[in-house]
């Protein structure tokens, strides 16, 4: 009856302790969205060459790839919330250093520092899987993914809004970008004050010891399967990183050369694609997993990425081209979140889960932009 339904709804409800975790991810990725849209022009105002602009992007990705596993490992020992606060503090420091940087070299080094602390996503993924039951992993990880993507989506708009506001306040043009980065750091500081320790984690599922040798054999077989799963999932993460590069950086060149698009059309495509990704991770993915499971959801997402990328490269007639581009972005949202879910579910224990989630993020950083 009604009591059974209410009990099931209560079991499916995600804990409130997830809110500050997701908020922390959102604010750090908001800062990254601001940086992605603002850093190139800021560097050019210093007289930077295209190579130096590329170095600013690379320094972030390289430091993220190297430091992400180390920081997530640290979070296993000292606590997720402590490290999330450290990541936010590091992001604040990096934003303030960019705001105060007197040269191109200083900005590049500051972006590298931002990459060191860009481990909030895997730390948050490990944190939410610590505080939810296994059957809630897909829903919890989809919240983290959508918070991160939403920050990237909103970041450029916030940057433009802040710059316009500072201009109206009479802030000189050379100082407007610096003020934007300082404000980004302030956002992170505010969220630092809102962070709180998550609730106690549910106990890990323990196998029954009653079956003796049968269980031991089954566990040995499961362990060998799990050992194979993680390298395969890292390959999937690398492919998804490459697909994101094709969908963003390479697509800029494609849109200009083939579609004859200018910045307004490209910006509209990116914003629409990112919005579709957020909606996919927040709404579609949890329902898809309930219906077909994580493995099939990942396969469906990868298939959609393949069809979308191949299709929009061959079909240039509108609106079919844009539809295919959006199919790719929806598929990326499904496959990316399904991969993280499978990593969490196929990891044996809290420490292995956090390590594997960090390696996935590090691998993805090596395959494409953060």
N, C-alpha and C positions, 0 to 999 in steps of 0.2 A: 504494500500500500504506500501511502504518502510518506510514512516513516522510513521505508526502505529507500525510496527515491531521495529523500533528504539526506540520508546517511551516505548514499553514493555521491551526491553532490558535494558533501563535506569532505569526502575522501579525495575528490578530484580538485578541490580548491587548493590553489597554491598558497604557501605561507606568506604572511605579511613581511617577513624578514627579507623577501626577495626585492621589495621595493627600493630600499637604499642601495642595494647591489646594482640593480638595473639603472637607477638614477645616476650612480657613479659612472657606469659605462656610457650612458647617454652624454653626460657632460664632458667626459674625456674625448669621445668621438665628435661632439660638437666643436671642441677646440681643434680637432683634426680637420673637420670640415671647413672651419674658418681658415686654417693654415693652408689646406690644399688650394682654396680659391684665392688666397691673398699673397702667399709667399712668392709666386713667380713675378708678379708685378712689383712687389716690394723689393725683390732682388734686382730687377731691371732698373728700378729707381736709383740703385747704388751703382749702376753700370755693369751689372753681372753679364757674363756671356751665357749662351745656351748651355754650354758644358757645365758651368757653375750652377745654373738652375737645376740641371739634371743631378748634379752632385748633392744638392740639398734633399732631393727626393730619395736618392740612393742611400745617403747617410742614415736617414730615418729607417728605411727598410732593412738595411744591413744590421744596424744595431738592434732592431726589433727581432730579427731572425736569430741573432747570437744570444741576446739577453733574455728572451722570453722564457725558454726552459729553465734558466737559472732562477728567475724571479718567481715562477710558479712553484718550483721546488722549494724555494724559501717560504712560500705561503703555506705549504704543507707542514712546515716545522713551527712557524711563528703565528700562523692564523691568517685566514683569507682577508678578514676585515682590515687587519694591520697593514697587509701588503696593498690592498686596494687604496687605503689612505695614502700609503707611500707613493703609489702610482699617480694619484691625483695631485699629491704635493709635488712630485717630479714634473707633472704636466704644467702645474702652476709656475714652477721655477723656469721651465723651458719657455713658456709664453712670455714671462717677464724678461728673460734674457733676450728673446727676439725683439721685444719692444725697446730694449736698451742697447741692442747691438749697434756698434758704430761702423761695421764693415761687413762685406760679403762673407768673409771667412768666419766671422763670429756668428753670423746667421746659420751657416752650414753646420758649425759645431753645435749650435743650440738645437737644430733639428735632429742631430745625432743624439743629443741628450734626451729629446722627446721620444726617440725610438727606444732608448734604454727602458723608459718607464711605460712603453706602450703594450704592457702585458695585462691590461685591465680586462680584456675580453676572455682570455683563457682562465685567469684567476676567478672572474665572475662565473664562468661556466663550471669550474670546479666547485666554487662556492655554492651555487644553486643545486648542483647534483649532490652536494653534501647534506642539504636540508630538505630534500624531497625524496619521496619513495621512487623506486626505479620506474614504475609505470607512469610517473609524472615527468620523467626526464625530458621527453620530447617537448611537452608544453613549456617546461621551465627554460629549456635551451632556446626555444623559439622566442621567448620574451627577451632574453639577453641579446639574441641576434637582431631582433627588431629594434631594440633600444640603440644598439650600435649603428645600425643602418639609418635610423631616424636622425641620429646626431650628425651623420655625414650629409643627409639630405637638408637638414635645417641650417647647418653651418654656413654655407655660402650666403643664404638669405639673411641670416643674423649678421654676418660680416658686412653686407651691403647696407643693411638697416643702421648698424652702428656707425659706419663711415658717414652715411648721410646725416645722422644725428649729430655727430661731432662737427661736421661741416656747418650745420645750422647754428651750432653753439659758437662758431667762430674759431674752431681749432684749425691752425694752419695745415694745409694739405700734406706737407712732409711728415707731420705728427699724427695724422689721422689713423694710418695703419698701425703705428706704435700704440695708439690708444685702444684700437680694436684688440690687439694681442694682450694688452694689460687687462682689458675687460674680460677676455676669455679666461685669464688666470683668476680673476675675481669670481667667475662662475664656479670654477673648481674649488676655490676656498669655501664658498657657501655650502657646497655639497659635502665637503669634508666635515662640516659641523653637524650635518644630518646623518652621517654614517653611524650605524650601530651594529653591535655584534649579532650575527644570525642565531636563530634558535638552534637547539641541539639537533644534530643530524640523526636521521633514523638509523637504526642498526643495519649493518650490511646483512644481506640475506645469507643465512648460514645453511649449508646443506646438512641433512640429517645423517648422523653417524650410525644409524640402525642397520643400514644395508651392508656395512662392512666392505668386503672386497669389491662388490659390484659398484658401489659409489666411488671407490678409489680408481677403478678402471675408467668409469665415466668421466671423473674429474681429470684424469690424465689425458683422455681424448679431447676434452673441452679445452684444457690448457694448450694443447698443440694447435687447436683451431684458433684460439685467441692470439697465440704468438704470430700466426699467419695474417690475422685480420688487421693488425695495426699497420704493418708496412703497406698493405693494399689500400687502406684508408688514407695513408699519407700520399700515395700516388694520386688518389682521387682529389685530395686537397691541393696538390700541385697543379693538376689539370684545371681545377676551379680557379686557382690563382691566375693561371694563364688566360682562362676565358674572361676573367674580369679585366685583365690588361687589354684584351681584344675588344671588350665591350666599352671601354672608357678611353684609354690613351690611344690605341690604334684606331678606334672608331672616329676619333677627331680627325685623323688624317684621311680616313676613308670618306667621311662626310664631306670634307672639303674637296677632295679630288674627284670623287665619283658622283656624289649627290649634289655637289656645288652648294653646300650649305654654309652659312655664316654662323657666328657665335650664337645669335638668338635661337636658331633652329637646333643647334647642338645642345645648348643649355636646356631647352625645352625637352629634348629627347632624354637627356641624362636625368632630369628631374622626374619625368614621367616614369622612366625605368626604375629609378631608386624608390619612388613611391609604390610602384607595383611590388618591388622586392619586400618592402616593409609590410604591406598588406598580406603578401604571401606568407611571410614568416609569422605574422601575428594571428592571422585568421585561417588561411588555407592549410598550412602545414600540420597543425595539431589534428585537424579533421581528417586530413589525408592519411596520417599515421594510424589513427584509430580504425580507418577503413581498410587499408592495405598493408600496414606495417612499415617499419623504418627502412628495411632493405629494398622493398619495392618502391617506396617513396624516393629513395636515393637514385635508384635506376631510372625512374620516371623523370626525375629532375635532370639527370645527366643526358637523357635522351632529348629532353626539351631544349637544353643548352646546345646540343649538337644540331638539332633541327633549326633552331633559331639563328645560330651563327652562320650555318651554311646557307639557310634561306635568305637572310638579309644581305648576304654577300652576293647572291645571284639575282635576287628580285629587287629591282629599284623603283618599281611602280608603287605610288602611294594609293591607298593607305596600307597596302600589303607589306611593304618594307617595314613600316613602323610596328605593325602587328607582329611580324617575325622577330623584330628586335625585342619586343616586350615578352614574347614567348621565351626568348633566351634569358631575360632577366628574372622572370618567374621561375624558370627551371633552375637558375643559379641559386635563388632564395631557398627552394626546396632541397636541392642537393647539398648545399653548404650546411644547412641546419641538420639535415639527416645524417651527414657525415659526422658532425660533432656528437649527435645523439648516439650513433653506432659506436663511436670511440668510447663514450662514457659507459655504455651498456656492456661493451666487450672488454672492459678493463676490470681486472681482479683486485678490488680493494681501493681505498681512498687515495693512497700514494700513487699507485699505478695510473689511476684515472686522471689525476692532476698532471702527471708527467706526460701522459699520452695526449691530453688536450693541449698542453703547451707545445708539444712537438708538431701537432697538426697546425697550430697557428704559426709556428716558426716556418714550417714547410710552405704554408700558404703565402707568407711574407716573401719567401724566396721565389715564388712563382708569379707574383704580381703586386700591385699596390696594396697598402694596408686598408 
